[in-house]
Amino acid sequence: VSQREGTILIIDDDTNIRDAMRDTLEDEGYAVDVASNGADALTYLHSHPAPSLIFLDWNMAPMNATQFMAQFCKESAFAHVPVVLITADMKADTKVKTSRYEGFLRKPISLDTLFAFASRFAAPA
Amino acid sequence: VSDDYRDQELADSIELAAQLLRTIADRWRFRARAGRLGHHPLDETLRLVGTLEAAIATLTDGGDEAARNVPRFDADEERFRQLVDSVTDYAIFMLDVDGRVASWNAGAERIEGYRAEEIIGKHFSIFYPPEEIDRAKPSRELDVAAREGRYIDEDWRLRKDGGRFWAHVTITALRDAENRLTGYVKVTRDVTDLRNATEALRQSEERFRVMVEAVRDYAIFMLDVDGHIASWNVGAERLKGYRSDEIIGQHFSIFYSDEDRQRQHPQEELRRAKAEGRYEEEGWRYRKDGSRFWANVVITALFDDEGHHIGFTKVTRDFTETRRLREAQLAVQVRDEFLAIAGHELRTPLTALLLQINSLVRNVPTDGARLKQRLEKAALAGERLAALIGQMLDVSRITAGRLRLDHERVEIDELVREVAERFSELARESGCALVLRLEPVVGTWDRVRVDQVISNLIGNAVKYGRGQPVEVELRRDGSDVVLRVIDHGIGISADDQQKIFERFERAAGTREYGGFGLGLWISRQIVEASHGTIDVASEPGRGATFTVRLPLEAAP
């Protein structure tokens, strides 16, 4: 596991969560971009350099996390991009264990966990 | 000569015809008395025989005097006597003109109980109960038989042993060729069993009628084909307020609203009941006093044996309470759905809010101590709100039956230590020393849910046991683990101990201690879903001990 150059991509359909995470991470010196659902995120990924880390909300429309991952995993260009799931589910561990997620952020999001993931995978700009 | 000859020939023919008829009559009589005439009632058969005999008499009256002396079929007479004697289902005997017994058969002995030698010569009133003798019934019967040829009766008669039986009696007057009364034939049948069966049926019908009339919780009444009320029970009086004498004969649309009457709804109900056999609905109906109730109504069309429509039965029940209950249940369901949706919706912006505040706390400049302190307080308030929303979601999950347990290996002593660590700061603020006495125990439970139970109990102990130590004990007991959380705080009264595990119940006042009062209810649901128990021992002012017992292997 190594820190990588590049922006952190936050994919969440809730504006408040998206903004709060972006503000928080930017205050820590990270470059951050946002997408409001899975489909948006795929468009972004195809027109930008690969991000250093993706925070992915579980429950979104029109394309939820599972549907997004199905597309995302098909493209070899993204094979090395780590993905962290954001979820309110108490049983997030089971979701994470059975897929390629690096881990999960449980709502309400703890700053310590958020920063732990960021500093593990991404380098501040 | 020829005329004489022809007269003689006519007389011979008449005599021959008479003989034939006599033979037929005798044979019929034999067969009738022996019970071999199929379903023809004996009386009817004997009447036919009587008609034949009358025909014979007419024929022979006009014929030669000698014709009357033609030898009778003596052999048949003898056989007839033997047959009558051997019949056991009917008492068949002769009375003389004064009513004294002149002959006796086996049936008579069986039914009446007398042997021939003790009864022959006795007056037949011996078979009658004393009160009938007082009313001169025996002699009246003979008078009727003598006047009209026959007397038929059903009534009580006496056996020799004094026992009564229900008798079907036919008395037929016997007359000779000159129409002089020569005596009577009396045929008696014991129809007590038949009468009992009929009586039982009648009583059963009567009981049913009485029962229907006495039913209080259902209005049960009948309508004629046009919908006029034909019967009324206690339940109907109770439910609708009308007495039977004021309602019978009225049209049943009187129970309906004006609108229902205007749109001919009562008639429509009858039409459908008649067409489909049965009609059921619920709707508002009106009492005599004008008040309304929510009625469940079943109308059943009645048809007689030939299929003719003869009316309706109507059963009406007061469903006002049931309807209210259904509405209340629906309201509860709506509330629970709302709680689930509201919980999810509230949590998302709260997550963003907390993230913003906590992030701000980090970025407060070093000289902004007061700002930092206030932001931390805002974050605490937000966290409390998040915990309440979490409880709300748990409740809606549990009431909807969506509490799902995921079992895994748990070192529960370590889990208790973790929770205690989480509460260490709060405990310090409350002045509670957290004393842990933990045995190492491993089992299979839902880690998150067990964490929740432990947190709830330690959280309560710290909240209500302010300023006193809180002890947490964990030990293995056979195939169970037992957790005890002991505080030395305000305690719980015996009455409240019953209630605290219910929803929205709390022993302490809402003002001093916050929360929904849901924590222990949720804990109980989790413990019970894990096949365990939770209970409390306490005295007011002397603290409380909560004990949770969980099987080591909670998985089903």
Chai-1 contact restraints between the chains, C-beta under 6 A:
chainA,res_idxA,chainB,res_idxB,connection_type,confidence,min_distance_angstrom,max_distance_angstrom,comment,restraint_id
A,D14,B,T348,contact,1.0,0.0,6.0,A-B,restraint_1
A,N16,B,P349,contact,1.0,0.0,6.0,A-B,restraint_2
A,N16,B,A352,contact,1.0,0.0,6.0,A-B,restraint_3
A,I17,B,T351,contact,1.0,0.0,6.0,A-B,restraint_4
A,I17,B,A352,contact,1.0,0.0,6.0,A-B,restraint_5
A,A20,B,A352,contact,1.0,0.0,6.0,A-B,restraint_6
A,A20,B,L355,contact,1.0,0.0,6.0,A-B,restraint_7
A,A20,B,Q356,contact,1.0,0.0,6.0,A-B,restraint_8
A,T24,B,L355,contact,1.0,0.0,6.0,A-B,restraint_9
A,T24,B,S359,contact,1.0,0.0,6.0,A-B,restraint_10
A,D27,B,N363,contact,1.0,0.0,6.0,A-B,restraint_11
A,M90,B,V448,contact,1.0,0.0,6.0,A-B,restraint_12
A,K91,B,D406,contact,1.0,0.0,6.0,A-B,restraint_13
A,K107,B,T351,contact,1.0,0.0,6.0,A-B,restraint_14
A,P108,B,T351,contact,1.0,0.0,6.0,A-B,restraint_15
A,P108,B,L354,contact,1.0,0.0,6.0,A-B,restraint_16
A,P108,B,A386,contact,1.0,0.0,6.0,A-B,restraint_17
A,I109,B,T351,contact,1.0,0.0,6.0,A-B,restraint_18
A,I109,B,L355,contact,1.0,0.0,6.0,A-B,restraint_19
A,L111,B,N358,contact,1.0,0.0,6.0,A-B,restraint_20
